[in-house]
Amino acid sequence: MKKYGKSIKDVISTKSYFSEQNDKLVSEEKKSIDFYKLQPKRLNCKICSSNLIEVSLIRKSINYYQCKTCGHLNGQFEDTNEFLEFNYTKENPDDYRREYQRVDVENYLNKVKNVYVPKVDFLFKSLKEDNIDPSNLSYLDVGTGVGHLVYAMNKEFNIDKIEGIEVSKSQVEMGNEILKTNKLKEVGLNEIIDYIKSAKVDVLSAIMVLEHLQSPSIFFQAINNNKNIKYFYLAVPLFNLTTYFQLAFPDVFERILYSGHTHLYTKESINYLVNRYNFEIKSEWWFSSDIHDLYRSLRVMMEKNSQPLTALDGFDKKFLPLIDGLQLQLDKSETSSEVHILLKKREF
């Protein structure tokens, strides 16, 4: 099964933060970029370990290399333990990522409805196409954040056998408070792989998580070694057209390739992992907000160039009605910057 497109109207409220706080986000991200540049240089591809030779693009003085073997886009430096801890486990109250994740209950539920219920609906339709009743399965969501996916499954689809794990203590506490359960659990960076290896669940999900991992291959291997897990539901950002859009707007916060995303997947690198670890692709959903990112970048720069409100309003009236149609063309050509995929182990 392949599905294409999703209206930006359903998620546009979740994107407004990037425009409203653009300068702060760009300024805060510089701290992470500077820390990343202090790490050892990467010599081999994160996915297939091939030598990295030719620079494919340069972003904020960082070289990026597209692997000649598997197509994966690799940043110039290693994702060390220190870098991961700096980005994902330090509870800095001024950190822009934490601020974005601090949401009130109304916004939380709105995001569940518009962003995560459709993700679960796609997953369940995919399972049903494989003649599986989703209500009979158990689920583990890795990198669950504040538990939006867990909430959607538990509260909207009545799935009780669902658990989420997350490295951030504050996000786990916040999510459990909203869920009014203890379905979210704090698991340290060095404990996640062992947790996956022993998890007694049928379906593992990792939505926008693989791009943050130090070793995606070890993650896939852990799933492959766990005989309980039958399906793997993932979503990743991709090295596609939007990556080049971002290079043209260095003063606009970048949603796809930024300090936390030091590498990006491609169709080729996903297929490399699928084949190497004995999976098969059961379904794909191609959609993203590339055209909205382009709109946001153009509008931010118009504001920086002191364009009057009449010009901004005129731009909005002409551009906004075009977003869904233009985006759908990218999605159908599978050149958008995000994909959701359900994998199944071949032995099942």
C-alpha positions in Angstrom: 0.0 0.0 0.0 1.2 3.5 -0.9 -0.4 6.7 0.2 0.4 10.2 -0.8 -0.3 13.6 0.7 -1.9 15.2 3.8 -3.4 18.7 4.0 -1.2 21.3 5.7 -4.4 22.8 7.2 -4.4 19.9 9.7 -0.9 20.7 11.1 -0.3 24.4 10.2 -0.8 25.4 13.8 2.0 23.2 14.9 4.3 24.9 12.4 3.6 28.5 13.5 6.2 28.3 16.3 9.0 28.0 13.8 8.0 31.3 12.2 7.2 33.2 15.4 10.5 32.2 17.1 12.7 32.0 14.1 15.5 34.3 15.3 15.6 32.7 18.7 15.7 29.2 17.2 18.5 30.1 14.8 20.5 31.7 17.7 19.9 28.7 20.1 20.8 26.2 17.4 24.2 27.8 17.0 25.2 26.3 20.4 24.5 22.8 19.2 26.3 23.5 15.8 29.4 24.8 17.6 29.4 21.7 19.9 29.0 19.4 16.9 32.0 20.9 15.2 34.1 19.9 18.2 33.5 16.2 17.7 35.9 13.9 15.8 35.5 13.8 12.0 33.3 11.1 10.5 35.2 8.9 8.1 32.6 6.2 7.4 28.9 6.1 6.5 26.5 5.7 9.5 24.5 3.1 7.6 26.9 0.9 5.6 30.4 2.0 6.9 31.7 2.8 3.5 34.4 5.5 3.2 33.0 9.0 2.8 34.9 10.8 0.0 33.1 13.6 -1.9 31.4 16.6 -0.3 27.8 16.8 -1.5 26.8 20.1 0.1 28.0 22.5 2.8 25.7 23.9 5.5 26.9 26.4 8.1 30.5 25.5 7.5 29.7 21.8 7.9 30.5 19.4 5.0 27.9 16.7 4.2 28.7 13.6 2.3 26.3 11.4 0.3 27.5 7.8 0.6 28.3 6.2 -2.8 27.2 2.8 -1.6 23.9 3.3 0.1 23.0 6.9 -0.6 22.8 8.1 3.0 23.7 11.7 3.7 26.3 12.0 6.5 27.4 15.0 8.5 31.1 15.8 8.8 31.5 14.9 12.4 30.6 12.0 14.7 27.5 11.8 16.9 29.5 11.1 20.1 27.9 10.2 23.4 28.7 13.7 24.6 26.9 15.3 21.6 23.8 13.1 22.1 23.7 14.0 25.8 24.1 17.7 25.0 21.2 17.6 22.6 18.7 15.2 24.2 19.2 14.7 27.9 20.3 18.0 29.5 17.4 19.7 31.1 18.3 23.3 30.2 15.3 25.6 30.8 16.5 28.0 28.1 16.9 25.2 25.5 14.7 25.9 22.4 13.8 22.2 22.0 12.5 22.0 25.5 10.4 25.2 25.0 8.9 23.8 21.9 8.0 20.6 23.7 6.4 22.5 26.7 2.8 22.5 25.6 -0.5 23.0 27.4 -3.1 20.3 27.4 -5.2 22.0 24.7 -2.3 22.2 22.2 -1.3 18.6 23.2 -4.7 17.2 22.4 -4.9 19.3 19.2 -1.6 17.8 18.0 -2.8 14.3 18.9 -5.9 14.8 16.8 -4.4 16.4 13.8 -0.9 14.8 13.6 -0.9 11.5 15.6 -4.3 10.0 15.1 -3.7 9.9 11.3 -0.4 8.2 11.9 -2.1 5.5 14.0 -4.9 5.2 11.5 -2.4 4.6 8.7 -0.6 2.0 10.8 -3.8 0.1 11.7 -5.0 0.1 8.1 -1.7 -1.3 7.0 -1.9 -4.1 9.6 -5.5 -4.9 8.5 -4.3 -5.1 4.9 -1.9 -7.8 6.2 -4.9 -9.6 7.7 -3.9 -8.6 11.3 -6.3 -7.2 13.9 -4.4 -4.3 15.5 -6.4 -4.6 18.8 -4.8 -8.0 19.3 -1.2 -6.7 19.3 1.1 -5.0 21.8 3.1 -1.9 21.0 6.3 0.0 22.1 7.0 3.5 21.0 10.7 4.4 21.1 11.6 8.1 21.5 8.1 8.8 22.5 8.7 12.4 23.7 5.6 13.5 25.7 3.7 10.6 24.4 1.5 11.9 21.6 1.5 8.6 19.8 0.8 6.6 23.0 -2.1 8.9 23.8 -3.6 8.5 20.4 -3.4 4.7 20.6 -4.6 4.5 24.1 -7.3 7.1 24.3 -8.5 7.3 20.7 -8.1 3.7 19.5 -8.5 1.9 22.9 -5.2 0.1 22.8 -4.2 -0.8 26.4 -1.0 -2.8 25.5 1.1 0.3 24.6 4.2 1.8 26.3 6.5 4.6 25.3 10.2 5.0 26.3 12.1 8.3 26.3 15.5 9.6 27.4 14.2 12.9 28.7 12.9 12.7 32.3 10.9 16.0 32.0 9.1 14.8 28.9 8.2 11.5 30.5 6.8 13.3 33.6 4.9 15.8 31.5 3.4 13.1 29.2 2.3 10.8 32.1 0.6 13.7 33.8 -1.5 14.4 30.7 -2.1 10.7 30.1 -2.9 10.1 33.7 -1.1 6.8 33.5 2.5 5.6 33.7 2.7 4.3 30.2 5.7 6.5 29.5 9.1 5.4 30.9 12.4 7.1 31.2 15.2 4.9 29.6 18.8 6.1 29.4 20.6 6.5 26.1 22.8 3.6 26.9 19.9 1.4 27.9 17.6 1.7 24.9 19.1 -1.1 22.8 19.0 -3.6 25.6 15.4 -2.5 26.3 14.4 -3.2 22.7 16.2 -6.6 22.7 14.1 -7.9 25.5 10.8 -6.1 24.8 7.8 -8.4 24.7 5.8 -6.5 22.1 4.5 -7.2 18.6 5.0 -3.8 17.0 7.8 -1.3 17.6 7.4 2.3 16.4 10.1 5.0 16.1 8.5 8.2 14.6 11.2 10.7 13.7 13.8 9.0 15.9 16.2 7.1 13.6 17.8 10.4 12.5 18.9 11.0 16.1 20.5 7.7 16.6 24.3 7.1 17.0 24.1 3.8 15.2 20.9 3.0 13.2 22.4 -0.4 12.3 22.6 -1.5 15.9 19.0 -0.4 16.4 17.8 -2.4 13.4 19.8 -5.4 14.6 18.2 -5.2 18.1 14.8 -5.3 16.5 15.8 -8.2 14.3 17.2 -10.2 17.2 14.0 -9.8 19.2 11.7 -12.7 18.1 8.7 -11.1 19.7 8.7 -8.1 17.4 6.9 -8.7 14.1 6.4 -5.2 12.7 8.5 -2.0 12.8 6.7 1.3 12.1 9.0 4.2 11.3 9.1 7.8 10.0 12.2 9.6 9.0 13.3 12.9 7.4 14.8 12.5 4.0 17.5 14.1 1.9 15.4 15.6 -0.8 14.5 18.9 -2.4 13.8 20.7 0.8 17.5 20.2 1.9 18.5 22.4 -1.0 15.8 25.0 -0.2 17.3 25.3 3.2 20.8 26.0 1.9 19.4 29.2 0.3 18.0 30.6 3.6 20.8 30.4 6.2 18.9 32.9 8.4 15.8 30.8 8.6 15.5 27.9 11.1 15.8 24.6 9.2 13.3 21.9 10.0 14.9 19.0 8.1 18.7 19.4 8.3 19.7 21.1 11.5 22.0 20.5 14.5 20.0 17.5 15.9 19.7 15.9 12.4 23.3 15.4 11.5 22.4 12.8 8.8 19.4 12.2 6.5 18.0 9.1 5.0 17.2 8.4 1.4 15.1 5.8 -0.3 18.3 3.9 -1.1 19.7 4.0 2.5 16.3 2.8 3.9 16.2 0.0 1.4 19.8 -0.9 2.4 18.7 -1.4 6.0 15.5 -3.2 5.0 17.3 -5.8 3.0 20.3 -6.2 5.3 18.1 -6.9 8.4 15.6 -9.1 6.6 12.5 -6.9 6.5 10.0 -6.2 3.8 8.1 -2.9 3.2 4.4 -3.4 3.7 3.2 0.2 3.3 4.4 3.7 2.7 2.9 7.1 3.3 4.7 10.0 1.6 3.8 13.5 2.9 5.5 16.4 4.5 5.5 20.2 4.6 8.2 21.1 2.1 6.2 23.8 0.4 5.1 25.3 3.7 8.8 25.4 4.6 9.5 27.3 1.4 6.6 29.6 2.2 7.9 30.2 5.7 11.4 30.9 4.5 10.2 33.4 1.9 8.0 35.1 4.4 10.6 35.3 7.1 13.0 36.9 4.7 10.4 39.4 3.5 9.9 40.4 7.1 13.6 40.8 7.6 13.7 43.0 4.5 11.0 45.3 6.1 8.3 44.6 3.6 5.0 46.4 4.5 2.0 44.4 5.9 0.2 44.9 2.6 3.0 43.0 0.8 3.0 40.2 3.3 -0.8 39.9 3.1 -0.7 39.9 -0.7 2.0 37.1 -0.6 -0.1 35.0 1.8 -3.3 35.3 -0.4 -1.4 34.2 -3.5 0.8 31.4 -2.0 -1.2 29.8 0.8 -4.0 28.4 -1.5 -1.3 26.7 -3.6 0.5 24.8 -0.8 -1.5 21.5 -0.8 -1.5 21.1 -4.5 2.2 21.8 -4.9 3.0 19.5 -2.0 1.0 16.7 -3.4 3.2 16.7 -6.5 6.3 16.3 -4.4 4.7 13.6 -2.4 3.5 11.6 -5.5 7.0 11.9 -7.0 8.4 10.6 -3.7 10.7 13.6 -3.4 9.2 15.1 -0.2 11.2 15.3 2.9 9.4 12.7 5.1 8.0 9.2 4.8 6.2 6.8 7.1 6.9 3.1 6.5 5.6 -0.1 8.0 8.1 -2.9 7.9 7.5 -6.6 8.6 10.1 -9.2 9.4 10.3 -11.7 6.5 10.2 -14.8 8.7 6.7 -13.9 9.9 
